[in-house]
Amino acid sequence: MDPQHLVDDLRAALVAVSDTEVAAGQKKYMREQFEYLGVKTPARRRASKSIIKYLITASRAELIAVVELLWAQPEREFQYVAADSIRAHISAPTNTLTSADVEWLGTLAMTKSWWDTVDSLDLSVGAICTPAHMRAWARHNNMWLRRIAINHQLLRKDATDTQLLTDVICANLGSTEFFINKAIGWALRDYAKTDPEWVRAFVAEHELSPLSRREALKHL
């Protein structure tokens, strides 16, 4: 199906449930950086159900074409649908993306970057990346790729590679970036649900920022 036709249909569905007052609030919350149609998450998910269903089993080329067109749209809702579509595609048995596509996801993360879209790509990157990718990203000059490297193992529980977690965090110790220190705390807090003693020991043995330490120990 023509990518433009898919995006046009999605736009019509989103506009039908948009609200200018909601859009104004969303734009203000995101520091006036992005335009919004004013569609809240539940309504956006209903409106995008058709395109996501289609993209779950789309070819790699078609997925990439549609996602890039979505990412190019001026309103933020389209980037959210793109990220949701990538995650749905990767989670399906018919997934066509591989570790060779990690750099493409990185390009998306570095385009129109802010915590909302970057964090929506975490688990998709984590599903197809190699440890070498994440060790490289942990030292990248782009802050958002470093954030993904730190958080790409969220929700893995017992499957967490603690040596990799240690490496990507330690590569960023001493950072003064709020979003990096928050990510470190978030990654540790998430793993603390699985192995609280490991996290306590890590915090005791490493010089964390006050923010990272507070977040890591939040529920311990």
C-alpha positions as CSV (number, residue, x, y, z in Angstrom):
1,M,0.0,0.0,0.0
2,D,1.2,3.5,-0.7
3,P,2.9,5.0,2.4
4,Q,1.4,8.4,1.8
5,H,-2.1,6.9,1.6
6,L,-1.5,5.2,5.0
7,V,-0.3,8.4,6.6
8,D,-3.2,10.4,5.1
9,D,-5.7,7.9,6.5
10,L,-4.1,8.1,9.9
11,R,-4.1,11.9,9.8
12,A,-7.8,11.9,9.1
13,A,-8.4,9.5,12.0
14,L,-6.4,11.6,14.4
15,V,-7.9,14.9,13.4
16,A,-11.4,13.4,14.0
17,V,-10.5,13.0,17.7
18,S,-8.3,16.0,18.2
19,D,-8.8,18.8,20.6
20,T,-7.2,22.2,20.3
21,E,-7.2,22.8,24.1
22,V,-5.5,19.4,24.6
23,A,-3.0,20.3,21.9
24,A,-2.1,23.6,23.7
25,G,-1.5,21.8,27.0
26,Q,0.6,19.1,25.3
27,K,2.7,21.7,23.5
28,K,3.3,23.6,26.8
29,Y,4.2,20.4,28.7
30,M,6.9,19.7,26.0
31,R,8.3,23.2,26.4
32,E,6.8,24.5,23.1
33,Q,9.2,22.3,21.1
34,F,6.7,20.4,19.0
35,E,3.3,20.8,17.4
36,Y,0.4,18.6,18.5
37,L,-3.0,17.8,17.1
38,G,-4.3,17.3,20.6
39,V,-5.0,13.6,20.8
40,K,-4.6,11.8,24.1
41,T,-3.0,8.4,24.3
42,P,-6.1,6.2,24.4
43,A,-7.7,8.0,21.5
44,R,-4.4,7.9,19.5
45,R,-4.1,4.1,20.0
46,R,-7.6,3.6,18.8
47,A,-7.1,5.8,15.8
48,S,-3.8,4.1,14.9
49,K,-4.9,0.6,15.3
50,S,-5.4,0.1,11.5
51,I,-2.0,1.3,10.4
52,I,-0.2,-0.5,13.2
53,K,-2.0,-3.8,12.3
54,Y,-0.9,-3.3,8.7
55,L,2.8,-2.5,9.6
56,I,3.1,-5.5,11.9
57,T,3.4,-7.8,8.9
58,A,4.8,-5.3,6.4
59,S,8.0,-5.9,4.6
60,R,11.1,-4.2,6.0
61,A,11.2,-1.7,3.1
62,E,7.6,-0.8,3.6
63,L,7.9,-0.4,7.3
64,I,10.9,1.9,7.0
65,A,9.2,4.0,4.3
66,V,6.0,4.5,6.4
67,V,7.9,5.1,9.6
68,E,10.1,7.7,8.0
69,L,7.1,9.5,6.5
70,L,5.4,9.4,10.0
71,W,8.6,10.8,11.6
72,A,8.6,13.7,9.1
73,Q,5.1,14.9,10.0
74,P,5.0,18.1,12.0
75,E,2.7,16.9,14.8
76,R,4.1,14.8,17.6
77,E,1.4,12.2,17.5
78,F,2.8,10.8,14.3
79,Q,6.2,10.1,15.9
80,Y,4.4,8.3,18.7
81,V,2.5,6.1,16.2
82,A,5.8,5.4,14.3
83,A,7.4,4.2,17.6
84,D,4.4,2.1,18.4
85,S,4.5,0.6,15.0
86,I,8.2,-0.3,15.2
87,R,7.6,-2.0,18.6
88,A,4.6,-3.9,17.4
89,H,6.5,-5.1,14.3
90,I,9.6,-6.2,16.2
91,S,7.4,-8.0,18.8
92,A,5.7,-10.1,16.1
93,P,6.9,-13.5,14.8
94,T,7.1,-12.0,11.3
95,N,9.6,-9.3,12.4
96,T,12.0,-8.2,9.6
97,L,14.3,-5.9,11.5
98,T,17.7,-7.1,12.7
99,S,20.8,-5.8,14.4
100,A,21.7,-4.2,11.0
101,D,18.8,-1.8,11.6
102,V,20.0,-0.5,14.9
103,E,21.7,2.5,13.3
104,W,18.4,3.4,11.5
105,L,16.7,3.4,14.9
106,G,19.5,5.6,16.2
107,T,18.9,8.1,13.4
108,L,15.2,8.3,14.4
109,A,16.2,8.9,18.0
110,M,18.5,11.7,17.0
111,T,15.8,13.4,14.9
112,K,13.2,15.6,16.7
113,S,14.8,14.3,19.9
114,W,13.3,14.6,23.3
115,W,12.7,12.1,26.1
116,D,9.3,11.0,24.9
117,T,10.3,9.7,21.5
118,V,13.7,8.5,22.7
119,D,12.2,6.4,25.5
120,S,9.6,5.0,23.1
121,L,12.5,3.5,21.1
122,D,14.3,1.9,24.1
123,L,12.8,-1.6,24.0
124,S,12.8,-1.8,20.2
125,V,16.5,-1.1,20.1
126,G,17.0,-3.5,23.0
127,A,15.2,-6.3,21.0
128,I,17.6,-6.2,18.0
129,C,20.9,-4.7,19.2
130,T,24.1,-6.4,20.1
131,P,26.1,-5.6,23.3
132,A,28.7,-4.0,21.1
133,H,26.2,-1.5,19.8
134,M,25.2,-0.5,23.2
135,R,28.7,-0.2,24.5
136,A,29.4,2.1,21.6
137,W,26.3,4.2,22.1
138,A,27.1,4.5,25.8
139,R,30.1,6.7,24.7
140,H,28.4,8.4,21.8
141,N,28.5,12.2,21.6
142,N,24.8,12.2,21.3
143,M,23.1,12.3,24.7
144,W,20.0,10.5,23.5
145,L,21.8,7.5,22.2
146,R,23.6,7.3,25.5
147,R,20.2,7.3,27.3
148,I,19.0,4.5,25.1
149,A,22.1,2.5,25.8
150,I,21.5,2.9,29.6
151,N,17.8,2.0,29.4
152,H,17.6,-0.6,26.6
153,Q,17.4,-3.5,29.1
154,L,14.4,-2.2,31.0
155,L,11.9,-4.9,32.0
156,R,14.3,-7.8,31.3
157,K,14.3,-8.9,34.9
158,D,16.4,-12.1,35.2
159,A,17.5,-11.8,31.6
160,T,19.4,-8.6,32.3
161,D,23.0,-8.6,31.4
162,T,24.5,-7.1,34.5
163,Q,28.0,-6.7,33.1
164,L,26.5,-4.8,30.1
165,L,24.4,-2.7,32.5
166,T,27.5,-1.9,34.6
167,D,29.5,-1.0,31.5
168,V,26.9,1.4,30.0
169,I,26.3,3.1,33.4
170,C,30.0,3.4,34.2
171,A,30.7,5.0,30.8
172,N,28.3,7.8,31.9
173,L,29.3,8.4,35.6
174,G,30.2,12.0,36.2
175,S,27.8,13.3,33.6
176,T,26.0,16.6,34.5
177,E,23.2,15.9,32.1
178,F,19.8,15.5,33.8
179,F,18.5,13.0,31.3
180,I,21.6,10.8,31.6
181,N,21.6,10.8,35.4
182,K,17.8,10.2,35.5
183,A,18.3,7.2,33.1
184,I,21.0,5.7,35.3
185,G,18.7,5.8,38.3
186,W,15.8,4.5,36.3
187,A,17.8,1.5,35.0
188,L,19.0,0.6,38.5
189,R,15.5,1.1,40.0
190,D,14.0,-1.2,37.4
191,Y,16.6,-3.9,38.0
192,A,16.2,-3.5,41.8
193,K,12.8,-5.2,41.4
194,T,14.7,-8.3,40.4
195,D,17.9,-8.2,42.4
196,P,17.8,-5.5,45.1
197,E,21.1,-6.6,46.7
198,W,23.0,-6.3,43.4
199,V,21.7,-2.7,43.1
200,R,22.5,-1.8,46.7
201,A,26.0,-3.1,46.1
202,F,26.4,-1.2,42.9
203,V,25.3,2.0,44.5
204,A,27.7,1.5,47.4
205,E,30.6,0.8,45.1
206,H,30.1,3.6,42.5
207,E,30.1,7.4,42.7
208,L,26.6,8.2,41.5
209,S,25.0,11.6,41.1
210,P,22.5,12.5,43.9
211,L,19.7,12.1,41.3
212,S,20.8,8.7,40.1
213,R,21.3,7.4,43.7
214,R,17.9,8.7,44.8
215,E,16.2,7.1,41.8
216,A,18.1,3.8,42.2
217,L,17.2,3.4,45.8
218,K,13.7,4.8,45.6
219,H,11.9,1.5,46.5
220,L,14.6,-0.1,48.5
